[in-house]
Amino acid sequence: GGTWSSPDLTVGVNPVTGVVDGMSAGSATITYTVINICNTAIATKNITVNPLPDAGNITGDSSVCLGATIVLTDITTGGTWSASNATATVTNGFVTGVTTGVDTIMYSVSNSCGTAIASHKVNVDNAPMVPVISTRAPSSVCDGTMYQNFGAATLPPAGTYYNWTAVNANVWAQGTLHQYSLVSFIDTGVAYVTLTATIPGVSCVSQSTVTINVGTTMAQTPEVVYFNNHFVCTPATEDSYQWGYDDANTLDSTILPGEINQDYINTNPDAGKYYWVMTSSGSCSQKTYYHIPTAIQNINEAVVSMAMYPNPVSNLINIVITSPDHSAAQITVLNMMGQKVAIAEATDNKATVEVSALPAGSYFVNCYRDGVRIAAATFIKN
């Protein structure tokens, strides 16, 4: 004939049956009250409402490379890690890829009220084959050493993509399929050149890196011109010369055996080749192109033209560049021996060069923008 109740919100009590529902974790006092004409009697009992188990949330990467390890975490303590199948293994949150596929990593927390489980799917991906850098610059170069060839031993396997990056150096261009690249070293210190192999849709990558020490001595900057079926390098005071070319598509380099003079005779240059000369001066080497590769596209001199007047000229020659780009350009004047005899800066695609002191004869004019030759022409000095 009594009534059940509790003043605490941690429980709910049926006043007739005395059935107690745990509402929230904590302590509660259960009261049973009996009343008659003589008085009221109360019986009490203290109970504890235990919390339900909470496994929290698993955080971390959703993919791991085959044979590699990632770390998953859960802020809830006291739990147990497990994997649903043998695709991966997990120990204290350290997940290691065993075979390619998908595995579910679980974190279980138990108490007297039951067990709670948090889950996290992980893809185990196969990493691409590690690329091998077989073509590279010397381990030590001078400051300002340009366009050094780097290359992988093989083409990227089917479905794999290569990409060249550099630290403290500049990847100037990459060939088709990125097996080969050109890297320039314009800052002293230690440079790192890295070839990365990736598979689209897969998080795993493979990399190879080489280290190049860039000294404080400045490398020379020769020039190459083509005149009367000759490629000519200036100046004529370099310690050595070696001519060669890069394939215009792949950038694979080829040395021309025996071509070790200041000039290289070629009556019919191949448009599919970037011709260059490797020179040495003291402890420094330098690679100089006739046409510098830019993003593996030949320089289209039909788009950029250069007009000069008067021609023939006696004192001042005016140069006008026809180009949609109006940024600064550099003008160099060379004699028939390939020697630089005058320089000027073009502003808004216009320049004037003083040539009155030059001997009578024919002269080359080259126009460069950002180190790339964009136009060439000749004039006659009276």
Contacts in CASP RR format, 6 or more apart in sequence:
PFRMAT RR
TARGET T0000
AUTHOR 0000-0000-0000
METHOD contacts of the structure
MODEL  1
GGTWSSPDLTVGVNPVTGVVDGMSAGSATITYTVINICNTAIATKNITVN
PLPDAGNITGDSSVCLGATIVLTDITTGGTWSASNATATVTNGFVTGVTT
GVDTIMYSVSNSCGTAIASHKVNVDNAPMVPVISTRAPSSVCDGTMYQNF
GAATLPPAGTYYNWTAVNANVWAQGTLHQYSLVSFIDTGVAYVTLTATIP
GVSCVSQSTVTINVGTTMAQTPEVVYFNNHFVCTPATEDSYQWGYDDANT
LDSTILPGEINQDYINTNPDAGKYYWVMTSSGSCSQKTYYHIPTAIQNIN
EAVVSMAMYPNPVSNLINIVITSPDHSAAQITVLNMMGQKVAIAEATDNK
ATVEVSALPAGSYFVNCYRDGVRIAAATFIKN
1 34 0 8 1.000
2 32 0 8 1.000
2 33 0 8 1.000
2 34 0 8 1.000
2 35 0 8 1.000
3 15 0 8 1.000
3 16 0 8 1.000
3 32 0 8 1.000
3 33 0 8 1.000
4 13 0 8 1.000
4 14 0 8 1.000
4 15 0 8 1.000
4 16 0 8 1.000
4 17 0 8 1.000
4 18 0 8 1.000
4 30 0 8 1.000
4 31 0 8 1.000
4 32 0 8 1.000
5 13 0 8 1.000
5 15 0 8 1.000
5 30 0 8 1.000
5 31 0 8 1.000
5 33 0 8 1.000
6 12 0 8 1.000
6 13 0 8 1.000
6 20 0 8 1.000
6 28 0 8 1.000
6 29 0 8 1.000
6 30 0 8 1.000
6 31 0 8 1.000
7 29 0 8 1.000
7 31 0 8 1.000
8 27 0 8 1.000
8 28 0 8 1.000
8 29 0 8 1.000
9 23 0 8 1.000
9 24 0 8 1.000
10 22 0 8 1.000
10 23 0 8 1.000
10 24 0 8 1.000
10 25 0 8 1.000
10 26 0 8 1.000
10 27 0 8 1.000
10 28 0 8 1.000
10 49 0 8 1.000
11 20 0 8 1.000
11 21 0 8 1.000
11 22 0 8 1.000
11 23 0 8 1.000
11 28 0 8 1.000
11 30 0 8 1.000
11 47 0 8 1.000
11 49 0 8 1.000
12 20 0 8 1.000
12 21 0 8 1.000
12 22 0 8 1.000
12 23 0 8 1.000
13 19 0 8 1.000
13 20 0 8 1.000
13 21 0 8 1.000
13 30 0 8 1.000
14 20 0 8 1.000
18 30 0 8 1.000
18 32 0 8 1.000
20 28 0 8 1.000
20 30 0 8 1.000
20 47 0 8 1.000
22 49 0 8 1.000
23 49 0 8 1.000
24 49 0 8 1.000
25 49 0 8 1.000
25 50 0 8 1.000
25 51 0 8 1.000
26 48 0 8 1.000
26 49 0 8 1.000
27 46 0 8 1.000
27 47 0 8 1.000
27 48 0 8 1.000
27 49 0 8 1.000
28 46 0 8 1.000
28 47 0 8 1.000
28 48 0 8 1.000
28 49 0 8 1.000
29 44 0 8 1.000
29 45 0 8 1.000
29 46 0 8 1.000
29 47 0 8 1.000
30 44 0 8 1.000
30 45 0 8 1.000
30 46 0 8 1.000
30 47 0 8 1.000
31 42 0 8 1.000
31 43 0 8 1.000
31 44 0 8 1.000
32 42 0 8 1.000
32 43 0 8 1.000
32 44 0 8 1.000
33 40 0 8 1.000
33 41 0 8 1.000
33 42 0 8 1.000
34 40 0 8 1.000
34 41 0 8 1.000
34 42 0 8 1.000
35 41 0 8 1.000
50 111 0 8 1.000
50 112 0 8 1.000
50 113 0 8 1.000
51 111 0 8 1.000
51 113 0 8 1.000
52 111 0 8 1.000
52 113 0 8 1.000
52 114 0 8 1.000
52 116 0 8 1.000
53 109 0 8 1.000
53 110 0 8 1.000
53 111 0 8 1.000
53 113 0 8 1.000
53 114 0 8 1.000
53 115 0 8 1.000
53 116 0 8 1.000
54 76 0 8 1.000
54 109 0 8 1.000
54 116 0 8 1.000
55 74 0 8 1.000
55 76 0 8 1.000
55 79 0 8 1.000
55 107 0 8 1.000
55 108 0 8 1.000
55 109 0 8 1.000
55 116 0 8 1.000
55 117 0 8 1.000
55 118 0 8 1.000
56 74 0 8 1.000
56 75 0 8 1.000
56 76 0 8 1.000
56 107 0 8 1.000
56 109 0 8 1.000
56 116 0 8 1.000
56 118 0 8 1.000
57 74 0 8 1.000
57 75 0 8 1.000
57 118 0 8 1.000
58 72 0 8 1.000
58 73 0 8 1.000
58 74 0 8 1.000
58 105 0 8 1.000
58 107 0 8 1.000
58 118 0 8 1.000
58 119 0 8 1.000
58 120 0 8 1.000
59 72 0 8 1.000
59 73 0 8 1.000
59 74 0 8 1.000
60 70 0 8 1.000
60 71 0 8 1.000
60 72 0 8 1.000
60 73 0 8 1.000
60 120 0 8 1.000
61 70 0 8 1.000
61 72 0 8 1.000
61 122 0 8 1.000
61 203 0 8 1.000
62 120 0 8 1.000
62 121 0 8 1.000
62 122 0 8 1.000
62 123 0 8 1.000
63 70 0 8 1.000
63 122 0 8 1.000
63 123 0 8 1.000
63 124 0 8 1.000
63 125 0 8 1.000
63 202 0 8 1.000
63 203 0 8 1.000
63 204 0 8 1.000
64 70 0 8 1.000
64 88 0 8 1.000
64 95 0 8 1.000
64 96 0 8 1.000
64 97 0 8 1.000
64 122 0 8 1.000
64 123 0 8 1.000
64 124 0 8 1.000
64 125 0 8 1.000
65 97 0 8 1.000
65 124 0 8 1.000
65 125 0 8 1.000
65 126 0 8 1.000
65 127 0 8 1.000
65 203 0 8 1.000
65 204 0 8 1.000
66 97 0 8 1.000
66 98 0 8 1.000
66 99 0 8 1.000
66 100 0 8 1.000
66 124 0 8 1.000
66 125 0 8 1.000
66 126 0 8 1.000
66 127 0 8 1.000
66 204 0 8 1.000
67 96 0 8 1.000
67 97 0 8 1.000
67 98 0 8 1.000
68 96 0 8 1.000
68 97 0 8 1.000
68 127 0 8 1.000
68 204 0 8 1.000
69 94 0 8 1.000
69 95 0 8 1.000
69 96 0 8 1.000
69 97 0 8 1.000
70 94 0 8 1.000
70 95 0 8 1.000
70 122 0 8 1.000
71 93 0 8 1.000
71 94 0 8 1.000
71 95 0 8 1.000
72 81 0 8 1.000
72 90 0 8 1.000
72 93 0 8 1.000
72 95 0 8 1.000
72 105 0 8 1.000
72 107 0 8 1.000
72 120 0 8 1.000
72 122 0 8 1.000
73 93 0 8 1.000
74 107 0 8 1.000
74 118 0 8 1.000
76 107 0 8 1.000
76 109 0 8 1.000
76 118 0 8 1.000
78 109 0 8 1.000
79 107 0 8 1.000
79 108 0 8 1.000
79 109 0 8 1.000
79 110 0 8 1.000
80 107 0 8 1.000
80 108 0 8 1.000
80 109 0 8 1.000
81 90 0 8 1.000
81 91 0 8 1.000
81 92 0 8 1.000
81 93 0 8 1.000
81 105 0 8 1.000
81 106 0 8 1.000
81 107 0 8 1.000
82 90 0 8 1.000
82 105 0 8 1.000
82 106 0 8 1.000
82 108 0 8 1.000
83 89 0 8 1.000
83 90 0 8 1.000
83 95 0 8 1.000
83 103 0 8 1.000
83 104 0 8 1.000
83 105 0 8 1.000
83 106 0 8 1.000
84 103 0 8 1.000
84 104 0 8 1.000
84 105 0 8 1.000
84 106 0 8 1.000
85 103 0 8 1.000
85 104 0 8 1.000
86 98 0 8 1.000
86 99 0 8 1.000
87 97 0 8 1.000
87 98 0 8 1.000
87 99 0 8 1.000
87 100 0 8 1.000
87 101 0 8 1.000
87 102 0 8 1.000
87 103 0 8 1.000
87 124 0 8 1.000
88 95 0 8 1.000
88 96 0 8 1.000
88 97 0 8 1.000
88 98 0 8 1.000
88 103 0 8 1.000
88 105 0 8 1.000
88 122 0 8 1.000
88 124 0 8 1.000
89 95 0 8 1.000
89 96 0 8 1.000
89 97 0 8 1.000
89 98 0 8 1.000
90 96 0 8 1.000
90 105 0 8 1.000
93 105 0 8 1.000
95 105 0 8 1.000
95 122 0 8 1.000
97 124 0 8 1.000
98 124 0 8 1.000
99 124 0 8 1.000
100 124 0 8 1.000
100 125 0 8 1.000
100 126 0 8 1.000
101 123 0 8 1.000
101 124 0 8 1.000
102 121 0 8 1.000
102 122 0 8 1.000
102 123 0 8 1.000
102 124 0 8 1.000
103 121 0 8 1.000
103 122 0 8 1.000
103 124 0 8 1.000
104 119 0 8 1.000
104 120 0 8 1.000
104 121 0 8 1.000
104 122 0 8 1.000
105 119 0 8 1.000
105 120 0 8 1.000
105 121 0 8 1.000
105 122 0 8 1.000
106 117 0 8 1.000
106 118 0 8 1.000
106 119 0 8 1.000
106 120 0 8 1.000
107 117 0 8 1.000
107 118 0 8 1.000
107 119 0 8 1.000
107 120 0 8 1.000
108 115 0 8 1.000
108 116 0 8 1.000
108 117 0 8 1.000
109 115 0 8 1.000
109 116 0 8 1.000
109 117 0 8 1.000
110 116 0 8 1.000
123 203 0 8 1.000
125 199 0 8 1.000
125 202 0 8 1.000
125 203 0 8 1.000
125 204 0 8 1.000
126 199 0 8 1.000
126 202 0 8 1.000
126 204 0 8 1.000
127 202 0 8 1.000
127 204 0 8 1.000
127 205 0 8 1.000
127 206 0 8 1.000
128 157 0 8 1.000
128 160 0 8 1.000
128 197 0 8 1.000
128 198 0 8 1.000
128 199 0 8 1.000
128 202 0 8 1.000
128 204 0 8 1.000
128 205 0 8 1.000
128 206 0 8 1.000
129 157 0 8 1.000
129 160 0 8 1.000
129 197 0 8 1.000
129 206 0 8 1.000
130 197 0 8 1.000
130 206 0 8 1.000
130 207 0 8 1.000
130 208 0 8 1.000
131 152 0 8 1.000
131 153 0 8 1.000
131 154 0 8 1.000
131 156 0 8 1.000
131 162 0 8 1.000
131 195 0 8 1.000
131 196 0 8 1.000
131 197 0 8 1.000
131 206 0 8 1.000
131 207 0 8 1.000
131 208 0 8 1.000
132 152 0 8 1.000
132 153 0 8 1.000
132 154 0 8 1.000
132 208 0 8 1.000
133 150 0 8 1.000
133 151 0 8 1.000
133 152 0 8 1.000
133 153 0 8 1.000
133 193 0 8 1.000
133 195 0 8 1.000
133 208 0 8 1.000
133 210 0 8 1.000
134 151 0 8 1.000
134 152 0 8 1.000
134 153 0 8 1.000
135 149 0 8 1.000
135 150 0 8 1.000
135 151 0 8 1.000
135 152 0 8 1.000
135 180 0 8 1.000
135 253 0 8 1.000
136 148 0 8 1.000
136 149 0 8 1.000
136 150 0 8 1.000
136 151 0 8 1.000
136 193 0 8 1.000
136 210 0 8 1.000
136 212 0 8 1.000
137 145 0 8 1.000
137 148 0 8 1.000
137 149 0 8 1.000
137 150 0 8 1.000
137 183 0 8 1.000
137 185 0 8 1.000
137 193 0 8 1.000
137 212 0 8 1.000
138 212 0 8 1.000
138 285 0 8 1.000
139 211 0 8 1.000
139 212 0 8 1.000
139 213 0 8 1.000
140 212 0 8 1.000
140 213 0 8 1.000
140 214 0 8 1.000
140 215 0 8 1.000
141 148 0 8 1.000
141 185 0 8 1.000
141 212 0 8 1.000
141 213 0 8 1.000
141 214 0 8 1.000
141 215 0 8 1.000
141 219 0 8 1.000
141 284 0 8 1.000
141 285 0 8 1.000
142 214 0 8 1.000
142 215 0 8 1.000
142 217 0 8 1.000
142 218 0 8 1.000
142 219 0 8 1.000
142 283 0 8 1.000
142 284 0 8 1.000
142 285 0 8 1.000
142 286 0 8 1.000
143 185 0 8 1.000
143 186 0 8 1.000
143 187 0 8 1.000
143 188 0 8 1.000
143 214 0 8 1.000
143 215 0 8 1.000
143 216 0 8 1.000
143 217 0 8 1.000
143 218 0 8 1.000
143 219 0 8 1.000
144 184 0 8 1.000
144 185 0 8 1.000
144 186 0 8 1.000
144 214 0 8 1.000
144 218 0 8 1.000
144 219 0 8 1.000
144 286 0 8 1.000
145 184 0 8 1.000
145 185 0 8 1.000
145 214 0 8 1.000
145 219 0 8 1.000
145 284 0 8 1.000
145 285 0 8 1.000
145 286 0 8 1.000
145 287 0 8 1.000
146 172 0 8 1.000
146 184 0 8 1.000
146 185 0 8 1.000
146 186 0 8 1.000
146 219 0 8 1.000
146 221 0 8 1.000
146 286 0 8 1.000
146 287 0 8 1.000
146 288 0 8 1.000
147 172 0 8 1.000
147 182 0 8 1.000
147 183 0 8 1.000
147 184 0 8 1.000
147 276 0 8 1.000
147 287 0 8 1.000
147 289 0 8 1.000
147 292 0 8 1.000
147 293 0 8 1.000
148 182 0 8 1.000
148 183 0 8 1.000
148 184 0 8 1.000
148 185 0 8 1.000
148 287 0 8 1.000
149 180 0 8 1.000
149 181 0 8 1.000
149 182 0 8 1.000
149 246 0 8 1.000
149 251 0 8 1.000
149 253 0 8 1.000
150 164 0 8 1.000
150 180 0 8 1.000
150 181 0 8 1.000
150 182 0 8 1.000
150 183 0 8 1.000
150 193 0 8 1.000
150 195 0 8 1.000
150 210 0 8 1.000
151 179 0 8 1.000
151 180 0 8 1.000
151 181 0 8 1.000
151 195 0 8 1.000
152 162 0 8 1.000
152 179 0 8 1.000
152 180 0 8 1.000
152 195 0 8 1.000
154 179 0 8 1.000
155 177 0 8 1.000
155 179 0 8 1.000
156 162 0 8 1.000
156 177 0 8 1.000
156 178 0 8 1.000
156 179 0 8 1.000
156 197 0 8 1.000
159 199 0 8 1.000
159 200 0 8 1.000
160 197 0 8 1.000
160 198 0 8 1.000
160 199 0 8 1.000
161 178 0 8 1.000
161 197 0 8 1.000
161 198 0 8 1.000
161 199 0 8 1.000
161 200 0 8 1.000
162 177 0 8 1.000
162 178 0 8 1.000
162 179 0 8 1.000
162 195 0 8 1.000
162 196 0 8 1.000
162 197 0 8 1.000
163 174 0 8 1.000
163 178 0 8 1.000
163 195 0 8 1.000
163 196 0 8 1.000
163 198 0 8 1.000
164 171 0 8 1.000
164 174 0 8 1.000
164 178 0 8 1.000
164 181 0 8 1.000
164 183 0 8 1.000
164 193 0 8 1.000
164 194 0 8 1.000
164 195 0 8 1.000
164 196 0 8 1.000
165 171 0 8 1.000
165 193 0 8 1.000
165 194 0 8 1.000
165 196 0 8 1.000
166 183 0 8 1.000
166 191 0 8 1.000
166 192 0 8 1.000
166 193 0 8 1.000
166 194 0 8 1.000
167 191 0 8 1.000
167 192 0 8 1.000
167 194 0 8 1.000
168 185 0 8 1.000
168 187 0 8 1.000
168 189 0 8 1.000
168 190 0 8 1.000
168 191 0 8 1.000
168 192 0 8 1.000
168 214 0 8 1.000
169 183 0 8 1.000
169 184 0 8 1.000
169 185 0 8 1.000
169 186 0 8 1.000
169 187 0 8 1.000
169 191 0 8 1.000
169 192 0 8 1.000
169 193 0 8 1.000
169 212 0 8 1.000
169 214 0 8 1.000
170 183 0 8 1.000
170 184 0 8 1.000
170 185 0 8 1.000
170 186 0 8 1.000
171 181 0 8 1.000
171 182 0 8 1.000
171 183 0 8 1.000
171 193 0 8 1.000
172 181 0 8 1.000
172 182 0 8 1.000
172 183 0 8 1.000
172 184 0 8 1.000
172 293 0 8 1.000
172 294 0 8 1.000
173 181 0 8 1.000
173 182 0 8 1.000
173 251 0 8 1.000
173 293 0 8 1.000
173 294 0 8 1.000
173 295 0 8 1.000
173 296 0 8 1.000
174 180 0 8 1.000
174 181 0 8 1.000
174 182 0 8 1.000
174 251 0 8 1.000
174 296 0 8 1.000
175 181 0 8 1.000
175 249 0 8 1.000
175 250 0 8 1.000
175 251 0 8 1.000
175 296 0 8 1.000
176 249 0 8 1.000
176 250 0 8 1.000
176 296 0 8 1.000
177 250 0 8 1.000
179 250 0 8 1.000
179 252 0 8 1.000
180 246 0 8 1.000
180 250 0 8 1.000
180 251 0 8 1.000
180 252 0 8 1.000
180 253 0 8 1.000
181 251 0 8 1.000
182 246 0 8 1.000
182 251 0 8 1.000
182 293 0 8 1.000
183 193 0 8 1.000
185 191 0 8 1.000
185 212 0 8 1.000
185 214 0 8 1.000
187 214 0 8 1.000
188 214 0 8 1.000
188 215 0 8 1.000
188 216 0 8 1.000
189 213 0 8 1.000
189 214 0 8 1.000
189 215 0 8 1.000
190 211 0 8 1.000
190 212 0 8 1.000
190 213 0 8 1.000
190 214 0 8 1.000
191 211 0 8 1.000
191 212 0 8 1.000
191 213 0 8 1.000
191 214 0 8 1.000
192 209 0 8 1.000
192 210 0 8 1.000
192 211 0 8 1.000
192 212 0 8 1.000
193 209 0 8 1.000
193 210 0 8 1.000
193 212 0 8 1.000
194 207 0 8 1.000
194 208 0 8 1.000
194 209 0 8 1.000
195 207 0 8 1.000
195 208 0 8 1.000
195 209 0 8 1.000
196 205 0 8 1.000
196 206 0 8 1.000
196 207 0 8 1.000
197 205 0 8 1.000
197 206 0 8 1.000
197 207 0 8 1.000
198 205 0 8 1.000
217 283 0 8 1.000
217 284 0 8 1.000
218 284 0 8 1.000
219 281 0 8 1.000
219 284 0 8 1.000
219 285 0 8 1.000
219 286 0 8 1.000
220 238 0 8 1.000
220 279 0 8 1.000
220 281 0 8 1.000
220 284 0 8 1.000
220 286 0 8 1.000
221 286 0 8 1.000
221 288 0 8 1.000
222 233 0 8 1.000
222 234 0 8 1.000
222 235 0 8 1.000
222 238 0 8 1.000
222 277 0 8 1.000
222 279 0 8 1.000
222 286 0 8 1.000
222 288 0 8 1.000
223 233 0 8 1.000
223 234 0 8 1.000
223 288 0 8 1.000
223 332 0 8 1.000
223 334 0 8 1.000
223 338 0 8 1.000
223 340 0 8 1.000
223 366 0 8 1.000
224 231 0 8 1.000
224 232 0 8 1.000
224 233 0 8 1.000
224 275 0 8 1.000
224 276 0 8 1.000
224 277 0 8 1.000
224 288 0 8 1.000
224 289 0 8 1.000
224 290 0 8 1.000
225 231 0 8 1.000
225 232 0 8 1.000
225 234 0 8 1.000
225 290 0 8 1.000
225 334 0 8 1.000
225 338 0 8 1.000
225 364 0 8 1.000
225 366 0 8 1.000
226 232 0 8 1.000
226 269 0 8 1.000
226 290 0 8 1.000
227 336 0 8 1.000
227 338 0 8 1.000
227 364 0 8 1.000
229 265 0 8 1.000
229 266 0 8 1.000
229 267 0 8 1.000
230 263 0 8 1.000
230 264 0 8 1.000
230 265 0 8 1.000
230 266 0 8 1.000
231 243 0 8 1.000
231 263 0 8 1.000
231 264 0 8 1.000
231 265 0 8 1.000
231 266 0 8 1.000
231 269 0 8 1.000
231 275 0 8 1.000
231 277 0 8 1.000
231 290 0 8 1.000
232 262 0 8 1.000
232 263 0 8 1.000
232 337 0 8 1.000
232 338 0 8 1.000
233 241 0 8 1.000
233 262 0 8 1.000
233 263 0 8 1.000
233 277 0 8 1.000
233 279 0 8 1.000
233 288 0 8 1.000
234 334 0 8 1.000
234 337 0 8 1.000
234 338 0 8 1.000
234 339 0 8 1.000
234 340 0 8 1.000
235 339 0 8 1.000
236 262 0 8 1.000
236 337 0 8 1.000
237 281 0 8 1.000
238 262 0 8 1.000
238 279 0 8 1.000
238 280 0 8 1.000
238 281 0 8 1.000
239 279 0 8 1.000
239 280 0 8 1.000
239 281 0 8 1.000
239 282 0 8 1.000
240 260 0 8 1.000
240 279 0 8 1.000
240 280 0 8 1.000
241 259 0 8 1.000
241 260 0 8 1.000
241 261 0 8 1.000
241 262 0 8 1.000
241 277 0 8 1.000
241 278 0 8 1.000
241 279 0 8 1.000
242 255 0 8 1.000
242 256 0 8 1.000
242 259 0 8 1.000
242 260 0 8 1.000
242 277 0 8 1.000
242 278 0 8 1.000
242 279 0 8 1.000
243 255 0 8 1.000
243 256 0 8 1.000
243 259 0 8 1.000
243 260 0 8 1.000
243 264 0 8 1.000
243 275 0 8 1.000
243 276 0 8 1.000
243 277 0 8 1.000
243 278 0 8 1.000
244 253 0 8 1.000
244 254 0 8 1.000
244 255 0 8 1.000
244 256 0 8 1.000
244 259 0 8 1.000
244 264 0 8 1.000
244 275 0 8 1.000
244 276 0 8 1.000
244 277 0 8 1.000
244 278 0 8 1.000
245 253 0 8 1.000
245 254 0 8 1.000
245 256 0 8 1.000
245 270 0 8 1.000
245 273 0 8 1.000
245 274 0 8 1.000
245 275 0 8 1.000
245 276 0 8 1.000
246 252 0 8 1.000
246 253 0 8 1.000
246 254 0 8 1.000
246 273 0 8 1.000
246 274 0 8 1.000
246 276 0 8 1.000
246 293 0 8 1.000
247 253 0 8 1.000
247 254 0 8 1.000
247 272 0 8 1.000
247 273 0 8 1.000
247 274 0 8 1.000
248 271 0 8 1.000
248 272 0 8 1.000
248 273 0 8 1.000
248 274 0 8 1.000
248 293 0 8 1.000
248 296 0 8 1.000
248 298 0 8 1.000
249 272 0 8 1.000
249 296 0 8 1.000
251 274 0 8 1.000
251 293 0 8 1.000
251 296 0 8 1.000
256 264 0 8 1.000
264 275 0 8 1.000
264 277 0 8 1.000
266 275 0 8 1.000
269 275 0 8 1.000
271 298 0 8 1.000
272 298 0 8 1.000
274 289 0 8 1.000
274 290 0 8 1.000
274 291 0 8 1.000
274 292 0 8 1.000
274 293 0 8 1.000
275 289 0 8 1.000
275 290 0 8 1.000
275 291 0 8 1.000
276 287 0 8 1.000
276 288 0 8 1.000
276 289 0 8 1.000
276 290 0 8 1.000
277 287 0 8 1.000
277 288 0 8 1.000
278 285 0 8 1.000
278 286 0 8 1.000
278 287 0 8 1.000
279 285 0 8 1.000
279 286 0 8 1.000
279 288 0 8 1.000
280 286 0 8 1.000
291 298 0 8 1.000
291 299 0 8 1.000
291 373 0 8 1.000
292 299 0 8 1.000
292 371 0 8 1.000
292 372 0 8 1.000
292 373 0 8 1.000
294 372 0 8 1.000
299 372 0 8 1.000
299 373 0 8 1.000
299 374 0 8 1.000
301 374 0 8 1.000
301 375 0 8 1.000
301 376 0 8 1.000
303 323 0 8 1.000
303 324 0 8 1.000
304 321 0 8 1.000
304 322 0 8 1.000
304 323 0 8 1.000
304 367 0 8 1.000
304 374 0 8 1.000
304 375 0 8 1.000
305 321 0 8 1.000
305 322 0 8 1.000
305 323 0 8 1.000
305 375 0 8 1.000
306 319 0 8 1.000
306 320 0 8 1.000
306 321 0 8 1.000
306 322 0 8 1.000
306 365 0 8 1.000
306 367 0 8 1.000
306 375 0 8 1.000
306 376 0 8 1.000
306 377 0 8 1.000
307 319 0 8 1.000
307 320 0 8 1.000
307 322 0 8 1.000
307 377 0 8 1.000
308 317 0 8 1.000
308 318 0 8 1.000
308 319 0 8 1.000
308 320 0 8 1.000
308 365 0 8 1.000
308 377 0 8 1.000
308 379 0 8 1.000
309 317 0 8 1.000
309 318 0 8 1.000
309 320 0 8 1.000
310 317 0 8 1.000
310 318 0 8 1.000
311 317 0 8 1.000
311 379 0 8 1.000
311 380 0 8 1.000
312 379 0 8 1.000
312 380 0 8 1.000
312 381 0 8 1.000
312 382 0 8 1.000
313 355 0 8 1.000
313 379 0 8 1.000
313 380 0 8 1.000
313 381 0 8 1.000
313 382 0 8 1.000
314 356 0 8 1.000
314 381 0 8 1.000
314 382 0 8 1.000
315 354 0 8 1.000
315 355 0 8 1.000
315 356 0 8 1.000
316 352 0 8 1.000
316 353 0 8 1.000
316 354 0 8 1.000
316 355 0 8 1.000
316 356 0 8 1.000
317 352 0 8 1.000
317 353 0 8 1.000
317 355 0 8 1.000
317 379 0 8 1.000
318 350 0 8 1.000
318 351 0 8 1.000
318 352 0 8 1.000
319 331 0 8 1.000
319 344 0 8 1.000
319 346 0 8 1.000
319 350 0 8 1.000
319 351 0 8 1.000
319 352 0 8 1.000
319 353 0 8 1.000
319 365 0 8 1.000
319 367 0 8 1.000
320 349 0 8 1.000
320 350 0 8 1.000
321 329 0 8 1.000
321 346 0 8 1.000
321 349 0 8 1.000
321 350 0 8 1.000
321 367 0 8 1.000
321 374 0 8 1.000
321 375 0 8 1.000
322 349 0 8 1.000
323 349 0 8 1.000
323 374 0 8 1.000
323 375 0 8 1.000
325 369 0 8 1.000
326 348 0 8 1.000
326 349 0 8 1.000
327 369 0 8 1.000
327 370 0 8 1.000
328 345 0 8 1.000
328 346 0 8 1.000
328 347 0 8 1.000
328 369 0 8 1.000
329 345 0 8 1.000
329 346 0 8 1.000
329 349 0 8 1.000
329 351 0 8 1.000
329 367 0 8 1.000
329 368 0 8 1.000
329 369 0 8 1.000
329 374 0 8 1.000
330 343 0 8 1.000
330 344 0 8 1.000
330 345 0 8 1.000
330 346 0 8 1.000
330 367 0 8 1.000
330 368 0 8 1.000
330 369 0 8 1.000
330 371 0 8 1.000
331 343 0 8 1.000
331 344 0 8 1.000
331 345 0 8 1.000
331 346 0 8 1.000
331 351 0 8 1.000
331 353 0 8 1.000
331 365 0 8 1.000
331 366 0 8 1.000
331 367 0 8 1.000
331 368 0 8 1.000
332 340 0 8 1.000
332 342 0 8 1.000
332 343 0 8 1.000
332 365 0 8 1.000
332 366 0 8 1.000
332 368 0 8 1.000
333 340 0 8 1.000
333 341 0 8 1.000
333 342 0 8 1.000
333 343 0 8 1.000
333 353 0 8 1.000
333 355 0 8 1.000
333 358 0 8 1.000
333 363 0 8 1.000
333 364 0 8 1.000
333 365 0 8 1.000
334 340 0 8 1.000
334 341 0 8 1.000
334 363 0 8 1.000
334 364 0 8 1.000
334 365 0 8 1.000
334 366 0 8 1.000
335 341 0 8 1.000
335 358 0 8 1.000
335 363 0 8 1.000
335 364 0 8 1.000
336 361 0 8 1.000
336 362 0 8 1.000
336 363 0 8 1.000
336 364 0 8 1.000
338 364 0 8 1.000
341 358 0 8 1.000
341 363 0 8 1.000
342 353 0 8 1.000
342 354 0 8 1.000
342 355 0 8 1.000
342 358 0 8 1.000
344 351 0 8 1.000
344 352 0 8 1.000
344 353 0 8 1.000
345 351 0 8 1.000
346 367 0 8 1.000
353 365 0 8 1.000
355 363 0 8 1.000
355 381 0 8 1.000
358 381 0 8 1.000
359 381 0 8 1.000
360 381 0 8 1.000
360 382 0 8 1.000
361 380 0 8 1.000
361 381 0 8 1.000
362 378 0 8 1.000
362 379 0 8 1.000
362 380 0 8 1.000
362 381 0 8 1.000
363 378 0 8 1.000
363 379 0 8 1.000
363 380 0 8 1.000
363 381 0 8 1.000
364 376 0 8 1.000
364 377 0 8 1.000
364 378 0 8 1.000
365 376 0 8 1.000
365 377 0 8 1.000
365 378 0 8 1.000
365 379 0 8 1.000
366 373 0 8 1.000
366 375 0 8 1.000
366 376 0 8 1.000
367 373 0 8 1.000
367 374 0 8 1.000
367 375 0 8 1.000
367 376 0 8 1.000
368 374 0 8 1.000
END
